[in-house]
Amino acid sequence: MFDSKSIDDITNRLANAIPPSFNHFKEDAEKNFHAILQSALARLDLVSREEFEVQKAVLAKTRQKLEALEQRVAEIEQQTAKSEEI
């Protein structure tokens, strides 16, 4: 889902936000930030953009088929109603 570079970038930003007086904690903080981010993101139920686009296309195709079937059912209902009138 999230590539390592993105996690590293966020980790670096967080570590750089640490005040200079706490620089001796910076390396440990970076490791902890990285581990926490990976753990938190792993628990999320995320999909990649590619998988999302594939499912979006499948849904669009399914919607088209459903609309065609609905139209066909309506036509059959009209034919049935006409034949009952006769």
C-alpha positions, 0 to 999 in steps of 0.5 A: 500500500504505502511504499517505504519511501513515503514512510521514510519521508513522514518519519524524517519530517516527524524526526525533524520536528523534534526540538534541537535540545532533544537531538540525542533522541532523534535516531531512536525517535526515527526508528520508533516513528517508522515502526509505529507508522508501518504498524498503523498502516498495516492495520488499515484496510487499504487498497492500491490505486491500481486495485481501486481502478480495476474494481471501479471498472468492474463496477461500471461494467456491472452497472451497464449490464444491470441497466441493460437487464432492467431495460430488457425486463421492462420490455418483457413486462410490456409484451406480457401486459399487451398479450394479456390485453388481447 
